[in-house]
Structure formats: structure tokens, C-alpha cells
Amino acid sequence: MMYLESTCYHPPAARCAFETVGADHFIFGTDAPPLKVLKKQGVEVIKKIGLSPAEEAKVYSGNARRLLKV
């Protein structure tokens, strides 16, 4: 199964990616990890696409942990 990550700053595009693979295969990401401003924008995109708290937990950490087996 394919995983997609949220590296985009256009909420409709992020929502489309989320709906394409579902909550179990969508992972939070940014283009520039050392730049805090992009991390904040990435978090705002996740907030704007209207995920449930359980879906957010999967996107922010649960899916990556499961995928990487950590």
C-alpha cells in the first residue's frame, strides 16, 4: 500500500491526498525540517482539512511509527 505525506500548503490538495490513501496511510511532513515557519504552516494545513483527533494522531505520529516499526 502506498503512503502519502502532507508536504503541501494548499488544504484542498492535502485533503485530496488524505482521501486518496486514507487515515492509515497519510503522514505529516514538511519540505524543510529545520525551518519552524514551514512546520507551523504544515500543522495549520492539517488543522484546516478537518481530521478527527484519532486521525490527527495517526497522521502526526502513529502511521510513521507503524511504518518504521518504532
N, CA and C of each residue as an Amber inpcrd file, in Angstrom:
protein
   210
   0.8350000  -1.1850000   0.0000000   0.0000000   0.0000000   0.0000000
   0.8730000   1.2390000   0.0000000   0.4240000   2.2340000  -0.6880000
   1.1400000   3.4970000  -0.8180000   0.8820000   4.3940000   0.4030000
   1.9000000   5.1590000   0.7790000   1.7790000   6.1920000   1.8020000
   2.0050000   7.5300000   1.1170000   1.2420000   8.5250000   1.5260000
   1.4560000   9.8980000   1.0750000   1.7230000  10.7460000   2.3020000
   2.4580000  11.8250000   2.1220000   2.6850000  12.7240000   3.2410000
   2.1790000  14.1110000   2.9050000   2.0260000  14.9110000   3.9270000
   1.2760000  16.1580000   3.8290000   2.0700000  17.3560000   3.3440000
   3.2110000  17.1600000   2.7180000   4.0270000  18.2850000   2.2790000
   3.3570000  19.0370000   1.1380000   2.4900000  19.9180000   1.5230000
   1.8810000  20.8790000   0.6120000   1.2720000  21.9530000   1.5030000
   1.0050000  23.0780000   0.9640000   0.4700000  24.1560000   1.7960000
  -0.8540000  24.6520000   1.2300000  -1.5640000  23.7520000   0.5850000
  -2.8720000  24.0330000  -0.0030000  -3.8400000  23.0040000   0.5710000
  -4.6870000  23.4070000   1.5300000  -5.5550000  22.4430000   2.2020000
  -6.3670000  21.5330000   1.2750000  -6.9420000  22.0200000   0.1600000
  -7.6750000  21.0910000  -0.6990000  -6.7800000  19.9760000  -1.2690000
  -5.5360000  20.2900000  -1.5690000  -4.6180000  19.2640000  -2.0730000
  -4.2930000  18.2510000  -0.9780000  -4.0760000  18.7350000   0.2310000
  -3.8020000  17.8290000   1.3480000  -5.0120000  16.9430000   1.6200000
  -6.1980000  17.5120000   1.5490000  -7.4180000  16.7270000   1.7750000
  -7.5700000  15.6530000   0.6960000  -7.2540000  16.0040000  -0.5390000
  -7.3220000  15.0430000  -1.6350000  -6.3570000  13.8840000  -1.3940000
  -5.1310000  14.2030000  -0.9830000  -4.1490000  13.1570000  -0.6970000
  -4.6370000  12.2680000   0.4420000  -5.1730000  12.8980000   1.4960000
  -5.6980000  12.1440000   2.6370000  -6.8150000  11.2010000   2.1990000
  -7.7440000  11.7190000   1.4130000  -8.8660000  10.8930000   0.9600000
  -8.4250000   9.8020000  -0.0070000  -7.3360000  10.0230000  -0.7260000
  -6.8330000   9.0360000  -1.6710000  -6.3060000   7.7920000  -0.9630000
  -5.5450000   7.9810000   0.1200000  -4.9370000   6.8260000   0.7880000
  -5.5680000   6.4900000   2.1320000  -6.3460000   7.4070000   2.7040000
  -6.9990000   7.1590000   3.9830000  -6.1200000   7.4910000   5.1760000
  -6.7580000   7.5070000   6.3330000  -6.0950000   7.9080000   7.5780000
  -4.9240000   7.0090000   7.9600000  -4.9340000   5.7550000   7.5420000
  -3.8690000   4.8220000   7.9230000  -2.6310000   4.9140000   7.0480000
  -2.6690000   5.7250000   5.9880000  -1.5330000   5.8040000   5.0650000
  -1.1510000   7.2360000   4.7040000  -1.4980000   8.1790000   5.5660000
  -1.1780000   9.5910000   5.3630000  -0.3000000  10.0310000   6.5180000
   0.8390000  10.6650000   6.2120000   1.8510000  11.0050000   7.2110000
   2.1650000  12.4900000   7.1470000   2.3130000  13.1250000   8.3000000
   2.6970000  14.5340000   8.3690000   4.1130000  14.7130000   7.8550000
   4.3240000  15.7680000   7.0890000   5.6600000  16.0890000   6.6060000
   5.7490000  17.5460000   6.2010000   6.9860000  18.0520000   6.1290000
   7.2520000  19.4000000   5.6230000   8.4410000  19.3100000   4.6790000
   8.6260000  20.3090000   3.8560000   9.7580000  20.3210000   2.9300000
  11.0870000  20.6730000   3.5930000  11.0430000  21.3650000   4.6860000
  12.2740000  21.8750000   5.2850000  12.2520000  21.6870000   6.8000000
  12.6440000  20.5220000   7.2920000  12.5700000  20.2480000   8.7300000
  13.1930000  21.3030000   9.6420000  14.3300000  21.9550000   9.2590000
  14.8880000  22.9190000  10.2060000  14.1470000  24.2620000  10.2470000
  13.2180000  24.5060000   9.3460000  12.5280000  25.7950000   9.3040000
  11.2080000  25.7250000  10.0610000  11.1820000  26.3260000  11.2450000
   9.9850000  26.2550000  12.0850000   8.7540000  26.8580000  11.4050000
   8.9480000  27.8850000  10.5990000   7.7960000  28.5200000   9.9630000
   7.0640000  27.5310000   9.0480000   7.7930000  26.6720000   8.3470000
   7.1420000  25.6870000   7.4940000   6.4600000  24.6070000   8.3090000
   7.0180000  24.2650000   9.4590000   6.3500000  23.2910000  10.3310000
   5.0160000  23.8440000  10.8060000   5.0080000  25.1160000  11.1880000
   3.7590000  25.7410000  11.6410000   2.7340000  25.7550000  10.5170000
   3.1500000  26.0660000   9.3080000   2.2340000  26.0650000   8.1680000
   1.7100000  24.6590000   7.9060000   2.5740000  23.6730000   8.0290000
   2.1600000  22.2790000   7.8410000   1.1130000  21.8570000   8.8560000
   1.2980000  22.2650000  10.1090000   0.3240000  21.9550000  11.1570000
  -1.0000000  22.6540000  10.8540000  -0.9340000  23.8950000  10.3950000
  -2.1520000  24.6260000  10.0440000  -2.9230000  23.9160000   8.9290000
  -2.2160000  23.3660000   7.9560000  -2.8870000  22.6310000   6.8750000
  -3.6330000  21.4360000   7.4430000  -3.0010000  20.6990000   8.3430000
  -3.6640000  19.5350000   8.9460000  -4.9120000  19.9830000   9.7080000
  -4.8190000  21.0850000  10.4300000  -5.9900000  21.5990000  11.1550000
  -7.1110000  21.9650000  10.1940000  -6.7590000  22.5650000   9.0650000
  -7.7650000  23.0530000   8.1170000  -8.4830000  21.9430000   7.3500000
  -7.8910000  20.7610000   7.2690000  -8.5640000  19.7050000   6.4970000
  -9.5710000  18.9220000   7.3270000  -9.6880000  19.2660000   8.6040000
 -10.7750000  18.7480000   9.4130000 -10.7070000  17.2920000   9.8050000
  -9.5550000  16.8470000  10.2710000  -9.4220000  15.4660000  10.7220000
  -9.9170000  15.3260000  12.1510000 -10.3430000  14.1440000  12.4940000
 -10.7250000  13.8550000  13.8800000  -9.4430000  13.7690000  14.7120000
  -9.5550000  13.8710000  16.0410000  -8.3670000  13.7040000  16.8830000
  -7.6520000  12.3670000  16.6510000  -8.4040000  11.3020000  16.4460000
  -7.7840000   9.9840000  16.1980000  -7.0330000   9.9880000  14.8690000
  -7.6060000  10.6200000  13.8450000  -6.9240000  10.7050000  12.5450000
  -5.6690000  11.5620000  12.6520000  -5.7520000  12.6730000  13.3750000
  -4.5650000  13.5180000  13.5690000  -3.4500000  12.7410000  14.2510000
  -3.7810000  11.9460000  15.2560000  -2.7640000  11.1550000  15.9650000
  -2.0660000  10.1940000  15.0040000  -2.8120000   9.5990000  14.1050000
  -2.2090000   8.7090000  13.1100000  -1.2960000   9.4910000  12.1770000
  -1.7700000  10.6320000  11.6910000  -1.0160000  11.4380000  10.7230000
   0.2610000  11.9950000  11.3530000   0.1700000  12.5180000  12.5620000
   1.3390000  13.1360000  13.2000000   2.3840000  12.1310000  13.6620000
   1.9750000  10.9370000  14.0850000   2.9980000  10.0160000  14.5850000
   2.6680000   8.5360000  14.4200000   1.4370000   8.1690000  14.5990000
   1.0850000   6.7470000  14.6030000   1.4490000   6.0080000  13.3370000
   1.1550000   6.5910000  12.1970000   1.4510000   5.9170000  10.9310000
   2.9540000   5.7810000  10.6950000   3.7100000   6.8270000  10.9880000
   5.1650000   6.7560000  10.8120000   5.7710000   5.7050000  11.7530000
   5.3010000   5.6790000  12.9730000   5.7980000   4.6770000  13.9370000
   5.5280000   3.2670000  13.4370000   4.3240000   3.0490000  12.9350000
   3.9680000   1.7210000  12.4350000   4.7820000   1.3810000  11.1940000
   4.9110000   2.3290000  10.2660000   5.6510000   2.0960000   9.0310000
   7.1250000   1.8010000   9.3070000   7.7210000   2.5620000  10.2300000
   9.1460000   2.4130000  10.5470000   9.4150000   1.3840000  11.6460000
   8.3360000   0.8330000  12.1910000   8.4420000  -0.1800000  13.2480000
   9.2270000   0.3260000  14.4580000   8.8360000   1.5290000  14.9200000
   9.4580000   2.1020000  16.1330000   8.4280000   2.3020000  17.2120000
